Amino acid sequence: MDNKEKQVIFSGIQPSGSLHLGNYLGAIKNWVSLADEYNCYYCIVDMHSITVRQEPAELRKRALMQLAQYVACGLDPKENTLFIQSHVHEHAELGWVLNCYTMFGELSRMTQFKDKSAKHAENINGGLFTYPTLMAADILLYQTDKVPVGEDQKQHVELSRDIAIRFNNLYGETFKVPDPFIPKVGARIMGLSDPKSKMSKSDPQGCVFLMDSPDEISRKFKRAVTDSDSENCVRFAPDEKPGVANLMNIYSSVTGKSFEEIEKEFAGKGYGVFKPAVGEAVIETLRPIREEAERILSDKAYLQSIYTEGAQKASNTARKTLRKVYKKLGFVEKPQL
Ligand code: TYM
């Protein structure tokens, strides 16, 4: 099928930390199988990441590492448009426009804003507040049909829908109204040291990074918090046994086994056998990704060719949408400069 006839997928990840198992199982793993059926754009959203202070040299390194990891996870740059957000200036421009069509109250209700402003009380900047309008711009610029993300980003995608609908009602059909696209398993991976909060880089002991060595991964899983019940039995009961449920979720996601099959496999074996087995399965899933990412990262020219071509392809689409928006708003057409 020609790319023009395919539905559009858009998603992005911030290069504000190293990619972790939550990013992989909640998002990237789901992206890999979509290229045949959809026209896919995957972005490294560096402009979003500066809503929290970053060390410049680290940010640059992580953005390139993230690109290498996208490819290592199986995103073929010929089949998918892989690019860096700051290379396509239309994101910032549409982000500004959408700020003017998003209500203060809507932005105030965003859970991520509330969480991040609690965590970074010394730096609650305007960008942190308007973060979701830039995300809406990312999505709407490409006339996106579906946005594959983990559960925590659903609220932002729903806001993007509301903004698109509001703009379309005012100015006529301008944007496709996108849908969130959330995996059945893996959409919410919890921290290994605290199964009540989502896995995130802010708790490195409970977070498995894609570049962790097998020894580190094994250690993190052996130390994973299971539950304080005396049952010592692998059973899927998220409310009673959130730690075990999280490990089952991870195991199911990397092996494709159902919860029932997992319960049978570990019947009578207890957590002492289950935890290292989950660790092993994760190690084997991540090993080829880590090795391939390291290889790609050492080939700077290849990486540069990927993000250059990606930005060119993305700009071609983004430019058209922005031109349409500016025209509808009543801006004077830009002369050739
Ligand atoms: P970010 O960078 O925090 O996370 C990237 C992706 O990983 C998913 N994710 C998880 N999934 C399951 N369990 C977890 N513990 C976990 N942690 C993270 C997220 O749901 C997400 O899919 N605002 C976005 C980035 C963004 C974006 C976009 C996404 C900017 N523009 C446009 C989609 C479309 C964010 O902060 O994700």
Residues whose N, C-alpha, C, O or C-beta is under 5 A from the ligand:
A	BS01	TYM	F10 S11 G12 I13 Q14 G22 N23 G26 A27 V45 H48 M135 D138 P148 V149 G150 E151 D152 Q153 G186 A187 R188 I189 M190 K198 M199
